[in-house]
């Protein structure tokens, strides 16, 4: 089957050639250090002997870490990342409000006059925004989900989510973001700002099936996972995703 193609086109070719614009990258290239440093078993161990299985007590898992949760990893490496193209300096006024500055000679950040959406309570109620410097083009029938980098609560900002039909409309977005109140310092160039995940626009309908046959099918599937001490999902279900 022919690979789908995600296309990004620079708004300013000269800026790209001068390396003032950083092209989007595969999300798999932006896995955070804290995730890479996680142990696999028993808190600090990477040795299978420290697994300490507890399935025999009727629990649903073993003493494994988030490192072995493939759904968690898949969400972080899905799609592509738009990254900050220059260092962004954040200082705080005497009243605690943020002041932003950068050293580049391009317009990096703008600000909207009001906030009319719900935001996390640990963020300043000031809506900043970054205008993308890249057009986006997905194959026919595919949209892009734009969202805060998944499973990255440690980032010093929050980005709301949106879905754009980028097979039709692929103009550069104004990416809104809200800074966390307790942050001052520099957000480095290359920091992922927003994750872009292609999604197919299929037509869906909801069905609730409570038949005995259907419930039994899923109960059998649930019990089979006890056939492996660990990594049952990886060994029987998981499909490698490629972007």
N, C-alpha and C positions, 0 to 999 in steps of 0.2 A: 504494500500500500504506500502510495506517495506521501511523503512528509508534508504536513501543513507548514506554511511559512508565515512568520510574524515579521513584518517589515517596519522599520523606523527610518524616517528621512529627516535630516537636519534642517531646521528653519533657516539657519545661517551657515552656509557651506564654509565661508571663510573662518567663522568662529570655530567650526569643527576642525578645519585644517590647522588652525592655530592652537588647537587643543584647549580652547576655552570652554568647549562643550564636551561633556562626557557622555558617550552613547550608553543607552540602557544595556543591561547585562542579564544573563540568566540568573534567576534567583539562587540557584545552587552555588553560585560564586560568592554569595554574600551570607554564608552561614556564620552566625556569631561565634566568637571565641568561647563564650560561656557554655554554648551547646557542645562544641568540640571537646571541652574539658570535662564534660560529665562522665562519671564512671558508669559502668553497665549494671553492676550488681551490688547489693548490700551497702549502699551509701558511698563508699570510696573504692570499691573493688572492681576490677575488670576480669576476675577469675570466676569461671562457672561454678567452682566448688563453693563459692559464697552466695549462691543463688537462694538457698534457704526456702525451698518451695512450700507453699501453704495451701495448695489445692486440696490436699487430703482433709482439710478442716472445713471444706465447703466454701472457701472464699473464691473470689474470681481471679486471683492473680498470684504472682510470686514476688519475691523481693527484688524486682527489677527497677531500673531507673527510667526516666523519660527518654534516655538515649536509645532505648530499645523499642520505643513506641513509633512505629513507622507512620501511622496517620499524622502524628505530630510533626515528624520530619517532612513528610510529603507536603504538608501545608506550607512549610517554610521555603521549600525548593520549587514550588509550582510557579510557572510563568516567568516573569521578568521584573527587574527592579529599575526604577528611575532613581538616580542617585544625585545627591547634592553636588553641584559642579564647582563650588568654591567654598572655602572656609566661611562659616557663618558665626560671627561673634555675638554673644548674648550677654549684656550687662543689665543690672537692675537699678532703676531710679530709687530715690529715697523712699518713695511710696510703694516700692516693691514691683512696679510695672517694668516690663522688659524694654530694652532699647537694642535694636539690631543694627549691625554694621558688617561690612565685608570689604575686602581689598581689591576685588576685581572691578574692571571698568565697564561692566554690564549691569543691567537692572536684574538683581537676583531675587529680591523679595518686595512684595507690595502689601498693602493693608486695606481691608474693607472697612467701611465706616461703622458697621453694626454687626452684632451676632444675633441671628434669629433661629438658631438650632440648639438642640441639647448637646452639651459638651461635658466631659468628665470634670468632677468638682476639683480635681488637683491641677487643672489648667487655668491659665489666665483667660478671662473672657474677651480676648482680643483675637480677631480673625486675620492672621497673616496669610500670605499666599505666594506660591512660586509658580511662575508661568513656565510650562514645559517648553523646551527648545527643540522638540521633536514631533513631527507628524507620526501618526500610527495607522497601520493598515493591516486588518485581519482578513482571512479568506471569507468569501461570501457565506452568510449565515452565522458568522461568529461575532460576538461582542467581546469587550474587555471589561472585566471587573477591576476597578481601581480601588485599592483598600490599603489601610495602614499595614506595613509589613507584619505578616501573621506571626503570632507568638513572640512578638518583640516589645513587651511592655517596658523594657528598660530604656528604650529610646526616649529622649527628653522632649518629645512632642507627641501629639495625637493628630491623625489624619482621618477625616470622615470618608465613608465609602460611596462609590457611585458606579453605575454601569453605563457604558457608552457603546453605541452600535458603530464600531470603528471600521466595519466594512463599507459604511456609507459616510460616516462623519469621523474623520480622523484628525481634526484640527488640534493644535496644542491646547492643553487644558490649563486652567488656573487651579492649582492644587492648594486647597485651603488646609491650614494646619494651625494647631493651638499649642503653645509652649507650656511646659509644666512649670508650676509656680516655684518649685525649689531649685530650678536649674539656672546657673550662670556659668559661662565658659564658652568654649568653641565647639561647634558641631562641625566636624571635619569634612572636607570634600571627599566624596566617595561614599558617604553615609547613605544607605538606602532610605529614600523618602516615601515612596509609594510602590506597592506591589501591583503588577498588572497580570491578570490571569485570564486567558482566553476561555470563553464559555459559548457553547453552541445554543442557538435559539431554537430548541425543540418546543413542541407543544405538549404540555403536561396536563394530566387530570388526576385528582385525588381519589384513591380507593381504600376503603377500610375492609379488610378481610379477616373475619373472626371465626372462620370455619375450623372445625377440629382438625381436618387434614392439614390445613395451612399452619396452624399452631404447632402440630406435631412435627412438621418438617423443620421448623425453626428450633424447636426444642432438641431435636436430634443433632442439628448443626451446632447448637450451643454446647451439647455434651461432648461432641467430638473434639473440642479444643482441649479437653483434659488428656488427650492422647499424646500431647507433648508437654514437657515440663516448662518449656519456654519457646517463644518464636513460632507458635502455631500459625499465627496470621501470616508471618513471612513465608512459612513453608507451604501453606495451602491456599492462600488467597491473594497476597500482595502482587500487584503488577507494577513493574518499573515504569516511571513516568519520564518522558524525554522532552526537553525544551531546548 
